[in-house]
Amino acid sequence: MTVTVTAPRNQAPVPVIDGVDTVASGAQVTLDGSASNDGNDQSSTYSWTSEDIDLTNETSSSLTFTAPVLAAGGVNKVIQIVLTVNDDFDTRSVTKAITVIAPANTAPVADAGDGQEVASGAVVTLDGRGSSDADGHELTYKWIAPIGVTLSDATVAQPSFTAPVLAAGSEDVIFTFTLVVTDSLGLSSSVSSVTVRVIAAPTVTITAAPTTLANTDPFDITVAFSSDVTGFDDLSADVTVGNGTATTIVGGPRTYTVTIAPSGKGNVTVSIPQGAAVDAYGNPSGASGTIAIENLIADQTRETISNYIATRTNSWIANQRSVTGFLRQELERDFEDKRFFTANIGDTAGSLSTGVSVGRVWGELNGTWSKQSSYALATIGSHIQYNDNLLIGGMVEFDYADEPDMKTKGTGWAVGPYFVTKTPDQPFYLEGRLLYGQSRNTVTPLGTYSDTFVTDRLLAQLRTTGSFTTGRTKWLPLVDFTYSQDKQRGYTDSLGNKIAGQTFDVMQLSTGIDVETPIQLSIGELIAKGGASYVYSGSSGTVSEPSFERGRGQVRLGFVYRPDLNTTFQLDTQHDGIGSDHEANSIRLTLLKRF
């Protein structure tokens, strides 16, 4: 008997996938197929496949993979995972759909960059490159500029513009720019702002400069910038000097001291040109104003010359010899041969006078000196007598003046006629002279150079004297009028300054009286003398008023002693300047000897 054993029918496996149905973008996913069953309790093999993601030789009962990374704000993606189970007889598959959720789109972040401080007129570049998008989207840019500013391109990360040119020293200008960025999905950022401060160029001023100069000594000026600067160090390019040079620049970074050496010619001008220095932002400094330092050398030189001429002219007038005595001597036939010499020498001053007359020719030398000045006048004259009441002659004079305090000295000459006349019946005398000449002088105003100047001079003088007697006393009234003019010619000094010409006029009127009283001696004759005068002087053309200007008094004392007919001793003293700032004293001892 045949027994047929019938095998049980195979039951196909039932694949089962356990796991999530939705996952986040890029998340790790684990699926479990171990719940798959086989009714025959047979062993099974597993195989995971997908057309949506890459799976390689995945044969375990579970599957772990990473979900696809989706762009933020993008579309969700459904992926199909297939599990195939095989029990050696049958194969069965199951598919599981998993939805991958795309991340939400986040707004980008705008970054307008750091604030800037820039120079006036500079090209400025804004920087929005710090803007970002967490989702990695490409960004577009939108800059908004303030009114009056035009950006090179408001849609790029780094637009540029040109800052306005501000006047030096003006207020800074602040511009505010805003930036918004937008991602490729159209989502925009919040506004980011940045400020740009435009710094005006620094100003520069010149202070602490002298207003005048009286020599060629260097002097300092202060150059002050409104902010710290660099580059102020070029003597020729950074400092503009007229009639001088800049020799040193020290200090900084804001205040500098500049030493100026004047040439001595004309006024010194100083200015700082634009761009002499730059500030920390690259701004070239503005230009300063021009200062002028007045040159007083020419004025002081003219004043020195004026005072010198005034002093010399006064000495010239004071040393003019009276010629009335020649007519008196002619009438007395007492003029033949006479000589005299006087000297007065002290510690700080002295005087000397000497003279000679031979017939109708005469000469005289007068000199005075002190620590402040010295003066000498030499005169040579000759005359003829037309009659008992008229004498006419001519004279030539040479003088020398030295004024150490004024650093001036010179020599001169003058020539002209003179006359003496007398009223026929009265002892009334009138003398006059008219002299014209020139002088050549040197002045050393600064002690470093000497210049020569020439003057043309004129002197006119009228003097009247009379004589009347009361008892034994003789009264001698005197009126003297003198006019002098000295014209200094203009010249150019060693420094190049024009020294203008000037005219100095002196008018002097004096009136007084002298008294002579004889005193009887056992041997010879003694005459006591005295007198007083009032002198008024007026001048024009001087820079400063001479000390002898206006009125002053004079007193005289002396004596004449004649031990015999051939010998005369004479002493004359005078004090000049009563009631004024001018003071002059003289002592004169004269010896006349007939040979």
C-alpha positions in Angstrom: 0.0 0.0 0.0 1.3 3.2 -1.0 0.9 5.9 1.5 1.2 9.4 0.1 2.3 11.9 2.5 1.2 15.4 1.4 3.4 18.2 2.5 1.7 21.2 4.0 1.2 24.1 1.7 3.7 27.0 2.1 2.4 30.2 3.5 3.9 33.4 1.9 5.7 35.8 4.3 3.9 39.0 5.3 6.3 42.0 5.2 5.7 44.7 7.8 7.4 48.1 8.1 7.2 49.9 11.4 8.4 53.6 11.7 7.5 57.3 11.3 5.5 58.5 8.4 6.9 62.0 8.4 10.4 63.2 9.2 12.3 66.5 9.2 14.7 67.5 6.5 18.0 65.8 7.0 16.8 63.9 10.0 18.0 60.3 10.8 15.2 57.8 10.2 15.0 54.2 11.5 12.5 51.7 10.0 11.9 48.3 11.6 10.9 45.2 9.4 11.2 42.6 12.2 7.5 42.5 12.6 7.2 40.8 9.2 6.0 37.1 9.8 6.1 33.8 8.0 3.3 31.3 8.8 5.7 28.4 8.4 8.1 29.7 10.8 10.7 29.7 8.2 13.6 31.9 8.2 13.4 35.0 6.0 15.8 37.4 4.3 15.2 41.2 4.1 16.0 43.6 1.4 15.4 47.4 1.6 15.3 49.4 -1.6 14.2 52.9 -2.7 14.2 54.9 -5.9 14.2 58.2 -3.9 17.3 57.8 -1.8 20.5 55.9 -2.1 20.5 52.6 -0.2 23.3 50.2 -0.5 23.1 46.4 0.5 20.6 47.1 3.2 19.7 43.5 4.3 19.0 43.6 8.0 15.6 43.6 9.5 15.9 47.3 10.3 17.0 50.3 8.2 18.6 53.5 9.3 19.2 56.4 6.9 19.3 60.1 6.7 16.3 61.9 5.2 17.1 64.2 2.3 18.1 67.7 3.1 15.5 70.1 1.6 16.0 73.8 1.1 14.4 76.0 3.7 11.1 77.1 2.6 11.0 74.5 -0.2 8.4 71.8 -1.0 8.0 68.7 1.2 9.2 65.5 -0.4 7.7 62.0 -0.2 10.1 59.1 -0.4 9.2 55.5 -1.0 10.9 52.7 1.0 10.4 49.1 -0.2 10.9 46.1 2.1 11.2 42.7 0.4 10.9 39.6 2.6 11.9 36.1 1.2 11.3 32.7 2.9 13.0 30.6 0.3 9.7 29.8 -1.3 7.9 33.0 -1.7 8.8 36.6 -1.9 6.7 39.4 -0.8 7.2 43.3 -0.7 5.7 46.2 1.1 6.2 49.9 0.4 6.1 52.7 3.0 5.8 56.4 2.1 7.6 58.8 4.3 7.0 62.5 3.9 10.2 64.6 4.4 9.2 68.1 5.8 11.2 71.0 4.3 12.5 73.5 7.0 10.8 76.8 7.3 12.6 79.8 5.6 14.2 82.3 8.0 14.7 86.0 7.3 18.3 87.0 6.3 20.3 89.4 8.5 21.5 92.8 7.1 24.8 94.2 8.2 25.6 97.7 6.9 29.2 97.6 8.3 31.1 99.7 10.8 30.7 103.5 11.0 33.4 105.5 9.3 35.1 108.9 9.7 36.4 110.2 6.4 38.1 113.2 4.9 36.3 116.0 3.2 36.0 115.1 -0.5 37.1 111.4 0.0 35.7 108.5 -2.0 33.9 106.3 0.6 33.0 102.6 0.2 30.1 101.2 2.2 30.4 97.5 3.2 27.4 95.2 3.5 29.3 92.0 3.0 28.7 91.1 6.6 25.0 90.4 5.8 24.0 86.8 6.0 21.2 84.2 5.5 21.1 81.2 7.8 19.4 79.2 5.0 22.2 79.9 2.6 20.0 81.7 0.1 21.5 84.2 -2.3 21.0 87.7 -1.2 20.1 90.9 -3.0 21.0 94.3 -1.5 19.1 97.6 -1.3 20.9 100.6 0.1 19.1 103.9 0.9 21.3 107.0 0.9 20.4 110.4 2.5 19.2 113.2 0.4 22.0 114.8 -1.5 24.2 111.6 -1.7 24.3 109.5 -4.8 25.6 105.9 -4.5 27.5 104.3 -7.3 25.1 101.3 -7.2 22.6 100.9 -4.4 22.1 97.2 -5.2 25.6 95.8 -4.6 27.3 94.8 -1.3 29.9 97.6 -1.6 28.6 100.8 -3.2 30.7 104.0 -3.0 30.1 107.8 -3.1 32.2 110.9 -2.9 32.0 112.8 0.3 31.2 116.5 0.0 34.0 119.0 0.1 33.7 121.0 3.3 35.2 124.4 4.0 38.2 124.1 6.3 37.1 124.4 9.9 33.4 124.0 9.2 31.2 121.6 11.2 31.4 117.9 10.5 28.6 116.4 8.4 27.1 113.0 9.4 25.3 110.8 6.8 23.2 107.8 7.8 22.8 104.9 5.3 20.3 102.0 5.6 20.6 98.5 4.2 17.9 95.8 3.6 18.8 92.4 2.2 16.4 89.9 0.6 16.8 86.2 0.1 16.0 84.3 -3.0 12.6 83.4 -1.7 11.7 87.0 -1.3 12.0 87.2 2.5 13.6 90.5 3.6 15.8 91.4 6.6 15.3 94.1 9.1 16.9 97.4 8.4 20.6 97.9 9.3 22.1 101.4 9.6 25.6 102.9 9.4 26.8 106.4 9.8 29.6 108.2 7.9 31.1 111.3 9.5 32.7 113.7 7.0 35.5 115.6 8.8 36.3 119.1 7.6 39.9 120.0 6.9 41.7 121.6 9.8 42.2 125.4 9.9 45.5 127.1 10.7 46.1 130.5 12.3 49.3 132.4 13.0 49.5 134.0 16.4 52.1 135.3 18.8 53.8 137.2 16.0 55.4 140.7 16.6 53.6 143.6 15.0 56.7 145.5 14.1 60.4 144.9 13.6 63.2 147.3 14.1 66.2 145.2 13.1 67.1 142.0 11.3 67.0 139.7 14.4 65.1 136.5 13.9 61.7 136.3 15.6 59.2 133.5 16.4 55.6 133.0 15.3 53.1 130.4 16.5 51.3 128.3 13.9 48.2 126.7 15.4 46.1 124.0 13.6 42.6 123.2 14.7 43.4 119.5 15.0 46.5 117.3 15.2 48.4 117.2 11.9 51.5 115.7 10.3 53.8 116.8 7.5 54.3 120.4 8.6 58.1 120.3 8.2 59.1 121.8 4.9 60.6 125.2 5.4 60.2 126.4 1.8 56.9 124.8 0.9 54.9 124.9 4.1 55.7 128.5 5.1 55.4 131.4 2.7 57.5 134.4 3.8 57.9 137.8 2.1 61.1 139.7 2.8 62.5 137.0 5.0 63.0 133.2 5.3 61.7 130.5 7.6 64.7 128.9 9.4 63.2 126.3 11.8 59.9 124.6 12.6 59.5 122.9 15.9 56.6 121.5 17.9 53.4 119.7 17.0 51.2 117.8 16.4 48.8 120.8 16.7 50.9 123.8 17.7 54.2 124.7 16.1 56.8 127.4 16.5 58.4 128.8 13.4 61.4 131.1 13.4 61.5 133.8 10.8 64.7 135.6 9.7 63.8 139.0 8.2 65.8 140.4 5.3 65.3 143.9 6.7 63.8 145.1 3.4 60.2 146.2 3.6 57.5 144.6 5.7 57.7 140.9 6.5 54.6 138.9 5.4 54.0 135.3 6.6 51.2 132.9 5.6 50.7 129.1 5.6 49.5 127.8 2.2 46.7 125.2 1.8 47.9 121.7 2.2 50.9 122.5 4.3 49.9 119.6 6.6 47.3 116.7 6.8 45.2 115.5 9.6 44.6 111.9 10.7 41.9 111.5 8.1 44.1 112.7 5.2 42.5 116.1 5.0 44.9 118.8 3.7 44.9 121.8 6.0 43.3 125.0 4.9 45.3 128.2 4.2 45.9 130.7 6.9 45.5 134.5 6.6 48.5 136.6 5.8 50.1 138.5 8.7 52.3 141.6 8.1 55.0 142.7 10.4 55.7 146.3 9.9 59.3 147.2 9.2 60.3 150.2 11.2 64.0 150.3 10.1 63.4 152.9 7.4 61.3 155.1 9.8 63.9 154.7 12.6 66.7 155.5 10.2 64.9 158.7 9.1 64.2 159.6 12.7 67.9 159.0 13.6 69.0 161.2 10.7 66.4 163.8 11.6 67.6 164.0 15.2 71.2 164.1 14.0 70.6 166.9 11.6 68.7 168.8 14.4 71.6 168.5 16.8 74.2 169.3 14.2 72.2 172.4 13.0 71.8 173.7 16.5 75.6 173.3 17.0 76.2 175.0 13.6 74.1 178.0 14.6 75.6 178.2 18.1 79.1 178.3 16.8 78.7 181.0 14.3 81.1 183.8 15.1 79.9 187.3 15.3 81.6 189.6 12.8 80.5 192.9 14.2 83.7 193.2 16.1 85.7 193.5 12.9 84.0 196.8 12.0 84.5 198.0 15.5 88.1 197.0 15.3 88.5 198.6 11.9 87.2 201.9 13.3 89.5 201.6 16.3 92.4 200.5 14.0 92.9 197.6 16.3 92.8 194.6 14.0 96.3 194.0 12.9 97.6 190.7 14.2 95.7 188.8 16.9 95.7 185.2 18.1 93.7 183.4 20.8 93.4 179.9 22.2 91.0 178.6 24.8 90.4 175.2 26.2 88.0 173.6 28.8 88.7 170.0 29.4 86.8 167.8 32.0 86.3 164.2 32.7 83.4 163.7 30.4 83.3 166.8 28.2 85.4 169.7 27.0 85.7 172.5 24.5 88.4 174.2 22.5 88.5 177.5 20.7 91.4 179.1 18.8 91.7 181.8 16.2 93.9 184.2 14.4 93.5 187.3 12.4 96.1 188.8 10.1 95.0 192.0 8.6 91.7 191.5 7.0 92.0 187.7 6.9 90.9 185.7 9.8 90.3 182.1 10.9 88.7 180.4 13.8 88.3 176.8 15.1 85.7 175.9 17.7 85.1 172.4 19.1 83.1 170.7 21.8 82.9 167.1 22.9 81.2 164.8 25.4 80.3 161.2 25.7 77.2 161.9 23.8 78.5 164.0 20.9 81.3 166.0 19.4 81.2 169.0 17.1 83.9 171.1 15.4 83.6 174.2 13.1 86.4 175.8 11.3 85.9 179.1 9.6 88.1 181.2 7.3 87.0 184.7 6.3 88.2 187.9 4.7 86.6 191.3 4.2 87.1 194.7 2.9 86.0 198.0 4.3 84.1 200.3 1.9 83.9 203.1 4.4 83.7 203.7 8.1 80.2 202.3 8.3 80.3 199.3 5.9 82.3 196.1 5.8 81.7 193.3 3.3 83.4 189.9 3.2 83.1 186.3 2.5 83.6 183.1 4.6 84.0 179.4 4.1 83.1 176.9 6.9 84.0 173.3 7.4 82.4 171.3 10.2 82.5 167.8 11.7 79.7 166.2 13.8 79.8 162.9 15.6 76.8 161.5 17.5 77.8 158.0 18.8 74.4 157.4 20.5 72.8 158.0 17.1 75.5 156.0 15.3 75.8 159.0 12.9 78.6 161.3 11.9 79.6 163.5 9.0 81.5 166.4 7.5 80.1 169.5 5.8 81.0 172.8 4.2 79.3 176.1 3.6 80.4 179.2 1.8 78.8 182.7 1.4 79.1 186.4 2.0 78.8 188.4 5.2 78.5 192.1 5.9 78.6 194.5 8.9 77.1 198.0 8.8 76.7 200.8 11.3 74.4 203.8 11.5 76.5 206.9 10.9 75.6 208.8 14.0 74.7 206.0 16.5 76.6 203.0 17.7 74.0 200.7 16.2 75.4 197.7 14.2 73.8 195.3 11.9 75.5 192.2 10.6 74.3 189.5 8.3 75.5 186.4 6.5 74.1 183.9 3.9 75.8 180.5 3.7 75.1 177.6 1.4 76.8 174.2 1.5 76.5 170.5 1.7 77.3 167.7 4.1 78.2 164.1 3.6 77.3 161.7 6.5 77.3 158.1 7.5 74.6 156.4 9.6 74.9 152.9 11.1 71.3 152.3 12.3 71.6 148.7 13.3 75.3 148.6 14.0 75.8 146.1 11.2 76.0 148.2 8.1 76.7 151.8 7.2 75.0 154.0 4.7 76.0 157.4 3.3 73.5 160.3 2.9 74.0 163.8 1.6 72.3 167.0 2.7 72.1 170.4 1.1 72.1 173.2 3.7 71.5 176.9 4.0 72.0 179.4 6.8 70.8 183.0 6.9 71.5 185.3 9.9 70.8 188.9 10.8 72.1 190.3 14.1 71.7 193.8 15.4 73.6 195.2 18.4 73.7 198.6 19.9 75.6 200.5 22.5 74.6 203.2 25.0 76.2 204.4 28.2 74.9 205.4 31.6 77.7 206.7 33.8 80.5 204.2 33.5 78.3 201.3 32.4 77.8 200.3 28.8 74.6 198.6 27.7 74.7 196.4 24.6 71.2 195.3 23.4 71.1 192.4 21.0 68.5 191.0 18.5 69.5 187.9 16.5 67.5 186.2 13.8 68.8 183.0 12.3 67.1 180.7 9.7 68.6 177.3 8.7 67.5 174.7 6.3 69.0 171.2 5.8 67.6 169.0 3.0 68.5 165.3 3.3 68.5 163.6 -0.1 66.6 160.3 -0.3 68.6 157.1 -0.8 68.3 153.3 -0.7 69.9 151.7 2.3 72.0 148.5 2.4 69.0 146.4 3.1 67.1 147.8 0.1 64.7 150.1 2.0 63.9 153.4 0.5 64.9 156.2 2.9 62.8 159.1 1.9 64.3 162.6 1.8 63.3 165.1 4.4 63.8 168.8 5.1 64.7 170.2 8.5 64.0 173.9 9.1 65.1 175.9 12.1 64.0 179.5 12.9 65.7 181.0 15.9 65.1 184.5 17.3 66.9 185.7 20.3 66.9 189.1 22.1 68.8 190.2 25.1 71.2 192.7 26.5 74.8 192.7 27.7 76.3 195.0 30.3 80.0 196.1 30.6 81.3 197.9 33.6 85.0 199.0 33.9 86.8 198.4 37.1 89.8 200.6 37.7 93.0 198.7 38.7 96.4 199.9 39.6 97.8 197.9 36.6 95.8 197.6 33.5 92.1 197.7 32.9 89.4 195.2 33.9 85.9 195.2 32.4 83.2 193.0 34.1 80.6 191.7 31.7 77.2 190.1 32.0 74.1 189.6 30.1 70.8 187.7 29.5 68.9 186.6 26.5 65.6 184.9 25.6 65.9 182.5 22.7 62.9 181.1 20.8 63.5 178.2 18.4 60.9 176.7 16.0 61.6 173.8 13.8 59.9 171.6 11.2 60.7 168.4 9.5 61.9 166.4 12.6 60.2 163.2 13.6 60.6 164.1 17.3 60.7 167.5 18.7 64.3 168.7 19.5 65.2 169.5 23.0 66.0 173.1 22.1 62.5 173.6 20.6 60.4 176.6 21.8 61.7 179.1 24.3 64.6 179.1 26.7 66.8 181.5 28.6 70.5 182.3 28.5 72.8 184.0 31.0 76.4 185.2 30.4 79.2 186.3 32.7 82.8 187.2 32.0 85.5 189.8 32.1 88.1 191.5 29.9 91.5 192.3 31.3 94.1 194.4 29.5 97.4 194.6 31.4 98.9 196.7 28.6 98.0 198.0 25.2 99.2 194.9 23.4 97.6 192.2 25.5 94.0 191.3 26.2 92.7 188.4 28.4 89.0 187.6 28.0 86.8 185.1 29.9 83.3 184.3 28.7 80.9 181.8 30.4 77.4 181.0 29.3 74.5 178.8 30.6 71.9 178.0 27.9 68.6 176.2 28.4 66.8 177.9 31.3 63.2 176.8 31.3 63.6 174.0 28.8 65.0 170.5 28.4 67.9 171.8 26.4 71.0 172.6 28.4 74.4 173.7 27.3 77.2 175.3 29.2 80.4 176.9 27.8 83.5 178.6 29.1 85.8 180.5 26.8 89.2 182.0 27.7 90.7 184.3 25.0 94.1 185.8 24.7 94.7 188.5 22.2 98.3 189.6 21.6 99.5 192.3 19.3 102.8 191.4 17.6 
